[in-house]
Amino acid sequence: MKPIIATDANFDKVIEQSDLPVLVDFSAHWCPPCRAMEPVMEQLDEELNRKALVLQIDVDTNPATTARFGVRKLPTFLFFDKRKPVTKIIGPHPKQH
């Protein structure tokens, strides 16, 4: 499976409608560490099926959401629980992290 693609237009709606925790991957197609994380994010999406929602947002085409959450380095992972951001991880990491 592939993560859900989020945009400036649908980001808030997706977060608000999710009863599950949400993992958001802020990335860009030109970013080598972001591309390296794509298979990991796909694996996480499969493993977390029905336990968490996995979103991917392109920082270049979605500047409002990117700026709102202070994303300055890629990739950045933001975890939401009960519709609120709770943890931010910057940079590529192994899946177990």
C-alpha positions in Angstrom: 0.0 0.0 0.0 1.0 3.6 -0.4 0.5 6.3 2.1 -2.4 8.7 1.6 -1.4 11.8 -0.3 -2.3 15.0 1.8 -2.4 18.5 0.5 -2.9 22.0 1.9 -6.6 21.6 0.8 -7.3 18.3 2.6 -4.8 18.1 5.4 -7.0 19.4 8.3 -10.0 17.4 7.1 -8.0 14.1 7.0 -6.5 14.7 10.5 -9.9 15.8 12.0 -11.8 12.8 10.5 -9.3 10.2 11.7 -10.1 8.3 14.9 -6.6 6.7 14.6 -3.2 8.2 15.3 -1.7 9.8 12.2 1.9 9.7 10.9 2.7 12.5 8.4 5.7 12.3 6.2 6.8 15.8 4.9 9.0 15.1 1.9 9.9 16.2 -1.6 10.6 14.2 -4.8 14.1 15.8 -5.2 15.2 14.8 -1.7 17.4 11.6 -1.7 16.8 10.8 2.0 13.0 11.2 1.4 13.1 8.8 -1.5 15.1 6.4 0.6 12.3 6.5 3.2 9.5 5.7 0.7 9.8 1.9 1.0 9.9 2.2 4.8 6.7 4.4 4.8 5.0 1.9 2.5 5.9 -1.0 4.9 4.7 1.1 7.9 1.4 1.8 6.1 0.9 -1.9 5.6 1.9 -2.9 9.2 -0.1 -0.1 10.8 -3.3 -0.9 8.8 -6.3 -0.1 11.0 -4.0 1.0 13.9 -2.7 4.3 12.4 -3.1 6.4 9.3 0.0 7.2 7.2 0.0 10.4 5.2 2.6 11.9 2.8 2.7 15.6 1.9 4.9 17.2 -0.7 6.5 20.3 0.8 7.0 22.0 -2.6 3.3 21.9 -3.6 1.9 22.4 -0.1 3.7 25.3 1.4 1.0 26.4 3.8 0.9 23.2 5.8 4.7 22.9 5.6 5.1 26.3 7.1 2.4 25.9 9.7 4.2 22.9 11.3 7.7 24.5 11.0 9.1 22.0 8.6 12.6 23.2 7.5 14.5 19.9 7.0 13.5 16.8 5.1 12.2 14.4 5.6 10.3 15.4 8.7 7.8 13.1 10.4 5.0 14.4 12.5 2.9 12.2 14.7 -0.7 13.2 15.7 -2.7 11.6 18.4 -6.2 12.6 19.2 -5.9 15.2 16.3 -3.0 17.0 18.0 0.7 16.9 17.0 2.7 15.1 19.7 6.1 14.2 18.2 8.3 15.4 15.4 11.2 13.4 14.0 13.6 15.0 11.6 15.8 13.1 9.1 15.7 9.5 7.8 15.6 6.8 10.5 15.3 3.0 10.5 11.7 1.6 10.5 12.0 0.5 14.2 12.6 4.1 15.3 
